[in-house]
C-alpha cells in the first residue's frame, strides 16, 4: 500500500509500465508520487501488495486501507460490500467502482447494489480516494472511489504465468502475454491477452438427506478473459487508441441463508439442507474504446466509449411453507426442522433472474496554463450515460417429505415473481482546477448531473415504494456537488491538507417514483503527511467528519427483499485514520529492503433519528437515534510487512451488525509469511504462510449468521526465470496441519515471468 513513498502501481521492470500520457490520466491518483498534491486521504495498493500475499479477495486487500470497512458474506470476496468512511456497506451501493477509469457497477444509476466486482487477482493495482473524490467521479459521491487497475499493454515482449493449488481444492491460474511492436511508418502496435481462472470446493457442508449426498459441494468457479489492443500512430501529434474487451463468468453454489446463533455456535461451517438448490450463475462482458490526443504540451484530450453487459440468476431459497426466512430462523419449530431436512414442507426456490446494461461516452479535457507562481491545470469532463436493469423472475415449488427427500417440483411461470424494468439516462458535467502556487495547492471544483428515470412494472405485481400500484412512472431531477481542498507543503518532509465537499447519491428509478429525494452529504477532512529525508519513514494522519441527509438504504440484505430503496434519515460519521510505513533497510543502509506498514482507524458512526423501516430485510430496521451504523467498527488496525519476513494481522472491535441493539463481536486475523529469496538467476522464492482466524460471526442478518473460513498453514515455492524459453520449474509442497483441519492439505505455487530483460533481484 502506498503513502508518499510507494512503489508504482505497476512494475516498470516487468515490461508493463503505464503510458505516462494516458494511463496516469485514467487513474484516480496517477503516479503515486502525486499523493502529496492531493488535498485529501488517498492510498495506492500496488501489484506487489496483491501478489505478495497471493490475494484474490478484495476484502483482504482493502482491510489494509484506513477508513475502509467491509462486510464479509461468502468468505471468498465474490460479493463484496464495501464502505468508505461510514456509508452504508450494502453491495457497494454508495461508492463508485471503476476499472481503468470506467464505471463497473452493472447499472450504476438504476441498480448500483448489484453482484459484480472486478476480479482482484488479475489486477496490477488499486486506488482508493476518499474525501477529495466528489468532483470528478460519480454518480455516488458521498462515499468515494475505488479504481481497479488492469494489466497494461506491455511495452516489451512479456509473458507471465502463475498457478496455485490449496486447501478446499483451491485452484488458480493467471496468465498473460503481450508486447508493443514498432513499425517503420504506422507507429507502435500493442497487444495483451490475459486469462484468469479460480475454483474452490467451498469450506461449508450442506446437511445431507436421503436423496442428497453431495453436501461438500459449496464452492464456485470463476473465469476471466481479457484482450487489449493499442495503437500509437507515427504522427507529429501524440495520439493513442486502445480497445479493451473482457468477459467474466461465475458459477457459485452460494446461499444467502445463514444459521441460527445456536447452530452457528455448534458448527459455523454448516449449511441447512434447504439451501442445496442455491446457485449463482453470472456473466459480465465489458468493452471500451479509448482515444487520446495531446495537441501540445499543455493540452490533453481523452474520450472513452464503453458498454457493459451483466446477467445473473441467483436461484435460492425464498420461503418455507410460505413463510419468509427471517421469521423461520426467529421461530423454532416445524419450519426450522424443514430447513434442516427433518420435516415435511414446501420449499419455494426463487429464480432472481436479472439483466443489466450500462453504456455511455465520456470526454475529459486537461488544460494547463499560467506562470510557475500560479500554475493551473483545469480538468473538465462531460459524460452521457444510459443504464437499465430488467427483472424477470419466477418461483419453483419443491415438495419435501419428512426424511428430507424431494417428492415433486412445480415450476413457476417466468415473470410471475417479478417483471419490471428500470432505466436511467444521465448527463454529468464537472470542472476542477488544480492551482499550484509554490508550496500551496488549491483544488476547487463543481459537479452537476441531470437524470431522467423510468420505472416500468407491466404486470403490476409489486407495490411501489409509496404503497401505490401504478405500473409506470417517469421522473427527472438534477444534483449538484462541489467543494474545495488544499494542500500545503511545509517543507520537503511535511505536507498538510484539508477540504470541505458536498456529495450526492441518487435513488433508483423505483425509489424516485416512490418519492425519495437524492441522498446528500457534507464532508470535512484535515490531515498531514510526513516523509523523512531518507524516505525510510512515511506517515499520514487524517481527521474526518461527514453528515448524511436523506440517507438511502436498500432492503435486500438477506436476499429475499424487493431491492427497493428506503429513506432512513440522517447519519453522522467522524473518525481518525492513520497509515505508517517504515523500512529499516533504508534507514540503516542495508541492501535488504524490509518495509513495514501500520494502518489504524477509529470511527464513530451514529444514527441521528429513529429508523422509519420495520422491514426485516433492512439492516437499519428498528434502529433508534444514537445507535451505531451497522458493520462500521469503532476501531480497526492492521500490521503487515512486504519483504523477507512478512506478518499481517488485523484487529476489529465493536462491529454492530444491526441498527437496533445487537451483537458486537471482536474479529481478529493473524497472517504471516516468511519469504526467502536466494538465487537471482532463477529468482526462486520460498514462502511459508500461516492463516489463523477467529471464527466469529462476520454477518448477522435476518437470514442468519455467517462465518469467514477455516484456518490453514501453507507453504509454497515460486520461480522467476530470466531467459526466453527457459524450462518452467515447479515444486509441490505439503502444508502443515492447521488448528482447524483443512480439507486438502496441499499447495503448489508456480510463477514464471519471461521477457527479454529481467533485472536482478
Helices and strands as residue ranges (DSSP letters): G 12-14, H 23-26, G 32-37, E 42-46, H 47-52, H 58-62, E 68-70, E 82-84, G 90-92, E 96-99, E 102-103, G 120-122, E 123-129, E 145-150, E 158-166, G 167-169, E 170-183, E 187-200, E 205-206, E 220-232, E 238-252, H 261-266, E 270-271, G 273-275, E 279-296, E 299-320, E 323-324, H 325-330, H 334-339, E 345-369, G 372-374, E 375-392, E 394-400, E 406-410, E 419-437, E 440-456, E 472-489, E 494-505, H 509-513, E 519-531, E 537-554, E 565-583, H 584-588, E 595-607, E 635-642, E 645-656, E 664-677, E 685-693, E 699-701, E 704-706, E 712-718, E 732-734, E 746-755
